[in-house]
Amino acid sequence: MKNVDLVIIGGGPAGLAAAIAARKAGVQDLVILERDKEPGGILNQCIHNGFGLHTFKEELTGPEYAARFAEQARELGIPCKLNTMVMDLAADKTVTAMNREDGLFQLHPKAVVLAMGCRERPRGALNIPGYRPAGIYTAGTAQRLVNMEGYLPGRRVVILGSGDIGLIMARRMTLEGAKVLCVAELMPYSGGLKRNIVQCLDDFGIPLKLSHTVVDIQGKERVEGVTIARVENGKPVPGTEEHFDCDTLLLSCGLLPENELSRGAGVDLNPVTGGPAVNESLETSIPGVFAAGNVLHVHDLVDFVSEEASAAGAHAAAYILGGEQEADTRTLPVRCENGVRYTVPTTLRPACAGDTVTLRFRVANVYKNKKVAVYAGDTCIFSRKRPVLAPGEMETVLLKGDVLRAHADAAQLTVTLEEA
Ligand SMILES: Cc1cc2nc3c(=O)[nH]c(=O)nc-3n(C[C@H](O)[C@H](O)[C@H](O)COP(=O)(O)OP(=O)(O)OC[C@H]3O[C@@H](n4cnc5c(N)ncnc54)[C@H](O)[C@@H]3O)c2cc1C
């Protein structure tokens, strides 16, 4: 067992940004543990552009964006153990990991940043009837096959789910010569960004069929066709079936934060996001364990992942360098109402709020002409008009620390939507 100051689990954009921020804040003894053979996480397979508009004010590909952070981490001398799988995180923060050089080893850090990202919802979680033939992939697996391994998974493709990865793969498969017949989406709205619907579907004439789902998959050895149908009140409507001859079905039906390690350690999870419940410092229910990026809640833009993870790294550094004192201060729960599905953080300590606290959330439906309002008890402390809110786009609210401290006696904070 080796003592270290900080262990960062995961070397994707979140882990890299957290490590860089912690090192810049003065943490010398830190290490990133990454199971893959290179840092960068899922961005290494996202070879399209559109990354970094907020952070670098330029359009980068995923690998370019990741490389900027990996390079900075290298320049700062931050050790990153690659091909290293973290097997266990204990409640006392002991990290058990394994790789070929060190075998099984344990680290006992003062603080941990969870940055394990997320995984895709597989077919098994979707209850689609039909045989189990070859030719059914999650969109992320297809993205890896095409962009990293050089294989085209199929030539005639139906995509179920209009999350961003599904939309991006509709364009990618088309550019590689496949015919994408349609994207079917269970909900009456897309789960992806508006810009991806325009650039990946509309520009290529690929139909988006909202309120539709796959009701049958034909083919025993290989997918031979897919039947979709319109959905009302959550159920397929008989007589609305539409058949597509195809050899491939791609699934883009949601991402699940990767929290087996967090669960094992006893970290409290938010049932809505599937990620840890955190306070304003992105600290989980275990003092000294912080979380950021897709392990915390699924982000739409990687720029926000980097921003959030930098904050987690800085808070972890403050925890380590401040001598692991737990702030004995009032904690307000953050509640959501009227179409706000969740918030990160879920609790907030006004005394620890600093200059500002970033509150991120998603809405449960498409709303027009609403006002996002935040109340401390009965007092409105923030309000902003929003012409359109959609579940696919993450919302961000900045709350002023002074205002929060002035309302530290409130019973709770409430984030809600009101008529504009
Ligand atoms: C398939 C897919 C495609 C995406 N495409 C886009 C896109 O086109 N545009 C966009 O803006 N966003 C995209 N995203 C969202 C993207 O995930 C985030 O923007 C960003 O990469 C999240 O960063 P992260 O560091 O939180 O997670 P990740 O990038 O997933 O990094 C997590 C890292 O943790 C490592 N890890 C996990 N568990 C362990 C363990 N036990 N031990 C050691 N290491 C571990 C993983 O190997 C990985 O490197 C995509 C996501 C997925 C899943």
The ligand as an ORCA input file, in Angstrom:
! r2SCAN-3c Opt
* xyz 0 1
  C     -19.622      6.546    -27.628
  C     -19.590      7.994    -27.238
  C     -19.449      8.983    -28.203
  C     -19.450     10.330    -27.846
  N     -19.383     11.273    -28.816
  C     -19.365     12.570    -28.450
  C     -19.266     13.589    -29.418
  O     -19.217     13.283    -30.598
  N     -19.226     14.895    -29.015
  C     -19.260     15.244    -27.669
  O     -19.190     16.449    -27.313
  N     -19.368     14.296    -26.750
  C     -19.429     12.983    -27.116
  N     -19.563     12.040    -26.164
  C     -19.649     12.494    -24.815
  C     -18.246     12.400    -24.219
  O     -18.230     11.206    -23.509
  C     -17.909     13.497    -23.265
  O     -17.969     14.727    -23.909
  C     -16.527     13.304    -22.635
  O     -15.714     12.426    -23.337
  C     -16.695     12.796    -21.257
  O     -15.453     12.816    -20.633
  P     -15.185     11.909    -19.379
  O     -13.740     12.086    -19.058
  O     -16.190     12.186    -18.335
  O     -15.473     10.419    -19.891
  P     -14.680      9.493    -20.959
  O     -14.210     10.250    -22.134
  O     -15.593      8.338    -21.193
  O     -13.421      9.013    -20.114
  C     -13.513      8.115    -19.040
  C     -12.211      7.371    -18.930
  O     -12.197      6.592    -17.759
  C     -11.594      5.356    -18.051
  N     -12.064      4.371    -17.061
  C     -13.352      4.024    -16.784
  N     -13.389      3.093    -15.810
  C     -12.099      2.866    -15.446
  C     -11.487      2.004    -14.498
  N     -12.216      1.206    -13.709
  N     -10.136      2.007    -14.375
  C      -9.383      2.834    -15.171
  N      -9.909      3.659    -16.093
  C     -11.249      3.680    -16.224
  C     -12.051      5.039    -19.465
  O     -11.203      4.105    -20.098
  C     -11.996      6.419    -20.115
  O     -10.764      6.681    -20.704
  C     -19.573     10.692    -26.501
  C     -19.716      9.692    -25.519
  C     -19.737      8.364    -25.877
  C     -19.930      7.298    -24.800
*
